């Protein structure tokens, strides 16, 4: 059974159906789905169908996920945000709480809707976004689909006091954790910025270099990061 929270059925046709009753229950104040754990049955550019208890949930995800983190047949836990409108109920899913929390911060910015916020996280990961916000790098944020220069500047204005430099240097993997304790990562990032790259581009390249090489030497990270950028 394929259950899409968007256009899964028509209330006028099935006013007393089980699914309609369930959707009405979801719309009650305070009702939220924290996460859904299941098996990926279908994988699209910006969405997955996650089977859980013989139901398939259509969940929108950042477009980077299908290539980097998700594969058909994987059992995954997606932390979810439910968007409820008068004519639409949609689920947006993320593989980490940090991604979800960053997404919900973006939703709190005036003029940024569910799809635009998803577009930002499809373009850049949370750490890159935080660095862009803290360094006033509106150009990097504005490259996201659905985000113009003015909206990017508004994101910076409204989120700048919600992030700190400690958020940016936090890492996601055990491999990078040891490296982050040294000065190698920030030194390599600063060197790339001095060469003309944006803060977000530099951080993304250095993080990949750290994961690829496992090195704690600035010179090694810098060389590997430059290869990633070319």
Long-range contacts (C-beta under 8 A, 24 or more apart in sequence): 1-54, 1-55, 1-56, 2-49, 2-55, 2-56, 2-58, 3-55, 3-56, 3-57, 3-58, 4-49, 4-56, 4-57, 4-58, 5-57, 5-58, 5-82, 5-89, 5-90, 5-91, 6-58, 6-88, 6-89, 6-90, 23-89, 26-82, 26-84, 26-89, 27-84, 27-89, 32-82, 33-80, 33-82, 33-91, 34-79, 34-80, 35-77, 35-78, 35-79, 35-80, 36-77, 36-78, 36-80, 36-91, 36-93, 37-75, 37-76, 37-77, 37-78, 38-75, 38-76, 39-73, 39-74, 39-75, 39-76, 40-70, 40-71, 40-72, 40-73, 40-74, 40-75, 40-76, 41-72, 42-72, 43-70, 43-71, 43-72, 46-118, 46-122, 48-78, 48-93, 50-76, 50-78, 50-93, 57-91, 58-91, 59-91, 59-92, 59-93, 60-90, 60-91, 60-92, 60-93, 60-114, 60-115, 60-118, 61-92, 61-93, 61-94, 61-118, 62-94, 62-99, 62-118, 62-121, 62-122, 63-122, 64-121, 64-122, 64-125, 65-95, 69-95, 70-95, 81-107, 81-114, 83-114, 90-114, 92-118, 94-121, 96-172, 98-126, 98-172, 99-125, 99-126, 102-126, 102-129, 102-130, 105-159, 105-162, 106-155, 106-159, 108-158, 109-151, 109-154, 109-155, 109-158, 109-159, 110-154, 110-158, 111-151, 111-154, 112-147, 112-151, 112-154, 112-155, 115-146, 116-144, 116-145, 116-146, 116-147, 116-151, 119-144, 119-145, 119-146, 119-147, 120-144, 120-147, 120-155, 124-200, 124-204, 125-204, 127-167, 127-168, 127-170, 127-203, 127-207, 128-200, 128-203, 128-204, 129-200, 130-163, 130-167, 130-168, 131-168, 131-199, 131-200, 131-203, 132-156, 132-198, 132-199, 132-200, 133-159, 133-160, 133-163, 134-160, 134-163, 134-164, 134-165, 134-168, 134-199, 135-199, 137-198, 137-199, 137-200, 139-198, 140-198, 140-199, 140-200, 140-201, 168-203, 171-207, 171-210, 173-211, 175-210, 175-211, 175-214, 176-207, 176-210, 176-211, 178-216, 179-210, 179-214, 179-215, 179-216, 179-221, 182-216, 183-218, 184-210, 184-215, 184-216, 184-217, 184-218, 184-221, 185-210, 185-221, 187-218, 188-218, 188-221, 188-222, 188-225, 191-218, 191-222, 192-222, 192-225, 192-226, 192-229, 197-229, 201-229, 205-229
